[in-house]
Amino acid sequence: MTNNKISKLKNIIHLYTNTENMTNNKLAVDWLAKSYVDLLTKLNNEEISLKEFEIQYIKLLEKAKEMEKERIETAYNKGTVHGIDYPESTLPLTGEQYYYETYGGGEQWNYTQKSN
């Protein structure tokens, strides 16, 4: 990929995500988009091999998945359940239990396992 194409990709990602002034409250998809472009730039500049790119990309996906899981759990713990406000200590489930019951623990998104 040429530097011009990477520059265009950065502009598109910047247009659709808020990658500047990111705080700890950033969306996983925004973080992933910026991290992907940074990683792609390293590959294009031959700072990393294609194999290293693949390894680091899988790590980025796993981190983004974990970030989203934490956001879901936190939102559940601070939010309402079926329109009823609960103090966190009296919620019928913890955020982690809610995540696993709703999303099944995310095994379907395990990027490190090869499909048969």
C-alpha positions in Angstrom: 0.0 0.0 0.0 1.4 3.4 -0.9 1.8 6.3 1.4 -0.9 8.2 -0.6 -3.4 5.3 0.0 -2.5 5.2 3.7 -3.0 9.0 3.9 -6.4 8.7 2.3 -7.3 5.8 4.7 -6.2 8.0 7.7 -8.4 10.8 6.4 -11.4 8.5 6.0 -11.0 7.1 9.5 -10.5 10.6 10.9 -13.7 11.7 9.2 -15.8 8.9 10.7 -14.2 8.5 14.1 -13.1 10.8 16.9 -9.4 9.8 17.1 -8.1 13.1 18.5 -8.2 14.0 22.2 -9.2 10.4 23.0 -9.7 9.7 26.7 -10.2 6.5 28.6 -13.9 6.7 27.6 -13.2 6.2 23.9 -15.2 3.7 21.8 -13.4 0.5 21.0 -14.1 0.9 17.3 -12.5 4.4 17.3 -9.5 3.0 19.2 -9.3 0.0 16.8 -9.5 2.2 13.7 -6.7 4.5 14.8 -4.5 1.6 15.9 -5.1 -0.3 12.6 -3.9 2.7 10.6 -0.9 3.1 12.8 -0.1 -0.6 12.4 -0.7 -0.4 8.6 1.7 2.5 8.4 4.4 0.5 10.2 3.9 -2.3 7.7 4.0 0.1 4.7 7.2 1.7 6.1 8.7 -1.8 6.4 9.2 -1.3 10.2 7.4 -4.6 10.8 7.1 -7.8 8.7 3.8 -9.1 7.4 3.9 -11.9 10.0 4.3 -9.3 12.8 1.5 -7.3 11.3 -0.8 -10.3 11.5 0.2 -11.0 15.1 -0.2 -7.4 16.2 -3.5 -7.1 14.4 -4.9 -10.1 16.2 -3.8 -8.5 19.5 -5.6 -5.2 18.5 -8.8 -7.2 17.8 -8.7 -8.9 21.1 -8.0 -5.7 23.0 -10.9 -3.9 21.2 -13.2 -6.9 22.1 -12.1 -6.6 25.8 -12.7 -2.8 25.7 -16.2 -3.3 24.4 -16.9 -6.0 27.0 -15.9 -3.6 29.8 -18.1 -0.8 28.4 -21.1 -3.2 28.2 -20.5 -4.4 31.8 -20.0 -0.8 33.1 -23.1 0.4 31.3 -25.2 -2.4 32.7 -23.9 -1.8 36.2 -24.7 2.0 36.0 -27.9 1.7 34.0 -31.3 0.3 34.3 -32.7 -3.1 33.8 -36.0 -3.3 32.0 -36.7 0.3 32.8 -36.1 -0.1 36.6 -33.3 1.8 38.2 -31.4 -0.5 40.6 -28.6 0.4 43.0 -25.6 -1.6 41.7 -25.6 -3.8 44.8 -29.2 -5.0 44.1 -29.0 -5.6 40.3 -30.3 -9.1 39.4 -27.0 -9.8 37.6 -23.6 -8.3 37.6 -22.3 -6.6 34.5 -20.1 -9.6 33.8 -23.0 -12.0 34.2 -25.1 -9.9 31.9 -22.4 -9.8 29.2 -21.9 -13.6 29.3 -25.7 -14.3 29.2 -26.3 -11.8 26.4 -23.2 -12.4 24.3 -22.1 -15.9 25.3 -18.7 -14.8 26.4 -17.6 -13.8 22.9 -16.2 -17.2 21.9 -17.4 -16.6 18.4 -15.0 -13.7 18.2 -11.9 -15.6 19.3 -9.4 -14.5 16.5 -6.6 -16.7 17.8 -8.4 -20.0 17.0 -8.1 -21.2 13.4 -11.2 -22.5 11.7 -11.3 -26.0 10.4 
